[in-house]
Amino acid sequence: MCGIVGYVGHRDCLPILIEGIKRLEYRGYDSAGVAVEDGTGLKVVKAAGKIRSLEAKLQTGAPVGTFGIAHTRWATHGEPNDLNAHPHTDEKCTVALVHNGIIENYGTLKAALEAEGHVFKTQTDTEVLAHLIEKYLRKGLKLERAVGEALEDVEGTYGIAVMCESEPGTLVGARHGSPMVVGIADGEYYLASDVAAIVEHTRQVIYLDDGEMAVLSPNGFHTATVALERVEKEVHDVDWDLSQIEKGGYEHFMLKEIFEQPDAVRNAMRGRLNVEEGLARLGGLNMTPEQLREIRRIIILGCGTSWHAGLIGEYMLEEFARIPVEVEYASEFRYRNPIVDEGTLVLVISQSGETIDTLAAMREARRKGARALGIVNVVGSTIARESDGGVYIHAGPEIGVASTKAFTSQVTVLALLTLALGRHRGMSRDYGIEIAREMSQLPEKIERVLASNDLVRQMADLYTKHNNFIYLCRGFNFPVALEGALKLKEISYIHAEGYPAAEMKHGPIALIDENMPVVFICTKDSAYEKVVSNMMEVRARKGRIIAIATEGDTEAASRADHVLYVPPSIPMLQPILSVIPLQLLSYHVAVQRGCDVDQPRNLAKSVTVE
Ligand code: G6P
């Protein structure tokens, strides 16, 4: 949520900063800005709208300098306009600062600063930090000290990058609850809220932890706590490259990522699945077989699409590992007083590994004595680092705001975990082999689903004018109904609801008429007959039916207006296949409605504020 880039070195910084925030635009895209020291002072340029509006402004009189900061915003306090865009400054523009997060006590701080004569220009919480730092600089402190002092006054969350006029060449970054990495190159140093912004320039990074800051200059850098005690940080190697965050010939990242799913699922399983023995090996769990057998209860935490993956995990783990599972919205869990004990294993699912609610919920569960395992995509992210162990899904960078390949990879990892736990807890070798064999066939089956892309596009043409959709299913596929509806509303702004098919009669059936498209996931499993009956009930009320059915199923086809086929699999793995036509459907409907698929309005890829 919001993107930050900072650079100090010997090159003209503006192109580096602009390119960097473009790579972070998926994190927030309602306004953007830069600050550059051009030899005469700090020059700040800001614009509402996408980064291209900022670039248009920079066409004339762009500042030239070798250190600066930039930001792409997702508004929290203050509407997204030129003024409220970051960087923010003090009155005389001696300090410039970009910020992710929320300063919760900004009202009190602002009133105190106003009483001291500070004049504020914006409605943002961030501006108080610029004024506070300026206040400490005026007392004669160096930038590093002034930032440390200001942060001592602040309550809330932040990832910040700060520069000031009086110390040209010094850039200070700090973090508390909002990610911040330092990039290290030869005589050049970077700050970024996400590695994607700087991977083009360096793969050597340091991840700051909460309460830490980094001080960069062309001569080197050091890291310290905000109380200014030096800390030595490990330098990590980023193991992916630029090509993975480019569109590679696809019109949108979302489509590219949908088509990457055969490889993403393959990578999630690589080296972990033993088909001959019906086993899964997950080295990162950091748990002995004895500890795996002692788990009495599992709580799964996540938000959005990751929460939907967790629901499928619940069905799998209860049925095959025979462990009671609860799936919780991380945002609700953290504010209750949940019952968690040492027999509770907490699975924390997050693509980004930075979602603030998920992170806070994990911390709360660990505080209460639970062991937390992360199911995370972004290597080195906060959840990955703070959990007791876990499994990377290895889906590669996901840029499209609507999650696709991360979802199928998360479900794949949950299936591996089910197999691993199940085999320690009484699952037969034969059944283990069947699950493992079916899993190994998933990439090829996903390819088969993707081959229907043109058909989905043609079908989507017929549904672009509808403003409501219902998605229905039962069993393992029920969370897919939720996910299909979420995908459609996220990117095409069509109101869509997912329900268990049997619940239709308790309300949604009242909505059904000839204008209501109803998507049924009716693959051949134990719920099939019942779902087909529900289809008949919709048909009797003239609803328009789109069926996701198993290849060769002519009965479902005869009852639907349209049918999209997926290959058969065992029920627990079917969601990985049946979600794909729904991803494609929402993609094509959104494109045909002229929506901004990769950057839907009001959303952000990584939600790092509450
Ligand atoms: C945002 C994204 C969703 C994502 C959710 C959870 O809402 O737009 O696509 O599912 O956050 O994110 P996480 O990174 O924790 O999986």
Residues whose N, C-alpha, C, O or C-beta is under 5 A from the ligand:
A	BS01	G6P	C303 G304 T305 S306 I349 S350 Q351 S352 G353 T355 V401 A402 S403 A604 K605 V607
